[in-house]
Amino acid sequence: MKDYGYRCKNDTESKVTFYFDNETEQCLPFLYEGCGGNENRFISIEECRLSCIPQDFGWCAMKAKAYEDNESNTVICSGPVSIPCPEKYICRHLAFFGICCPRKTEELFEQNFNPSCAKGKLVKIDGRDNFSVALLGKSCGDKFCPENSNCFQQEIFAYCCQ
């Protein structure tokens, strides 16, 4: 859970930091007020990812349940031994194999994870730590977009456009 903290008496500047969001299982930015807060706060997206996301992670988007066979075993859809996913599922490729995830959830997540801006405006890219990804947050209320950009809220994520 993110904690915005509070404004410091010594006028320490507010700054954008990152937290691990349990619902989306992503490291997301928010404006930290400068004092207080909790341990779920990282200087960079890289620090957050290294601390919170295993290198070999793999799960369905939004903690959706992967398809299971009649014996409650997760169906493997890619790898040495694989079974095709049922109609309402899609194969999500992980580090070493793939699992069948609900198509509707995966497609909505993918659409939200790769936003586009209207009229040729560019999605704000977070260039810190050599990452070239869209700067996504949980909510526009997290005040993570840089000055001279606008925040747009989607179903799962918010994003910034210039």
N, C-alpha and C positions, 0 to 999 in steps of 0.2 A: 504494500500500500504506500502510495506517495504521501509525503508530508511537506507542505509548502514552507513550513517553518514560520518565522515572524521577522519583522523588520528589527534590525539591531539598533540599540541606542547610539552606537558610534557611527551610524550612517553607512555601514558596510553595504556595498552595492548588491542589488538583486542580480542573479545570473541564471542562465539556463543550464540545468544539470539533467541527468537521466535517472530513471528508476525502472525496475523490472515490474511489468504489469502482468499479474497472474492470469487475468482473463484472456489476453491475447498472446501471452507468452513471448512478449517482445520488450526490448529496452526502448523506452520512449522519453522524450524531453518534457520538461516543465520548468517554470520560472520559480527558482528557490529564492525565498525572501532574504536569506543571509545568515540567520541564526536559528538555533533549535532544529527541529526536524527529526528524522529517524535514520536508521542505518541503510535504508533503501534509497540511497542517493549516491550518484557517481559523477565524477568530473566529465567523463566522456562516454560515448556509446560503446567504445571498445572496452573500457574498464568494466562497464555494466555487463556486456556480453561475456567477457572472460570470467567474471565472477558468478554469473547466473545461468548461463546457457551451456550445457555440456557440449563438447566438440562433436560428439556422435548423436546429438539430439534427434528426435524424430517423433512426431505425433501429428494428429489431424488438427487443422486450424480450429481455434476457439475451443479447444479441449473436446471436440466432437468425438464420439465413440467410433472407433474403427470397426469395420465389418468383421463379424466372427462367424465361424462355422457352427454346426449343430453341437459341437463339444466345447463351445466357448473359447476356441483358439482363434487368435487374430489371423485373418487370411492374408497370406503373402502373395502379392501380385507381380513382383519382379524380383529376380534373384535366381539362384541355382534351381530352385523348385518354385514354380509360380502358378497361380490360378487366376483366371480373369475375374475382374470385379463385377458384381451385379449391376444392373441398369442404373440405379440411382446413386452409384458410387463411382469414384474416380481413383486411379492408382496414384498415390503420392509417393514419389521416389525419395527415399531417405539416404543415409550414408552408405548402407550396405544392401538394402533391400527396399521393397515398396509395400505399403499397406493400403487397403481400400478405405477411403474416407468419403463421407457424404458429399456428393457432387455440389449440391446447393450451397453448403457452407464453404467449401473450398473455392468455388467460383466467386462468391461474394467477398471472401477474404482477399483473393487475388486481385479483384477489381479495386478494392479499397487500398491494397498494398501498393498498387501501381497507378496512382491517380494521374489525371491530366488536367491542365488548366485551359479554360475557354479562351478563344481568340488568340492562340499562339503564345499565351503567357507561359513562362516556364515554372515548373514545380521547383521550389527552393531545394537545392541539394546541400546536404550536410557534408562539407568537405573535410571535417576534422578526422584525424586518425586514418587517413587514406581510404575512407569509405565513400563511395559514390552511390548514394541511395536517396530516395525522396525523403525529405525531412517530414516524418509523420509523427503526430502526437495523438493522444487519446481524445482530447477535447480542446476546442479553441479557448476555453476558459483556463487552460494551462499556460497560456501566454508565451508559447515557445517560438512563434514566428518572429523573424527579425523585423526591425523597423522598415518601412517602405514596402511591406508585403501584406497580403491579406490572408486570413485564415478561412478555410472552408471545411465544414463538418460533413462527414459521410456517415454511413451506418456504423462502421467500426472505428475508423481513424479520422483524424483531421489532418489537413495538409496546407502548405503555404504556397501562394503564387505571387509573382512580382508583376 
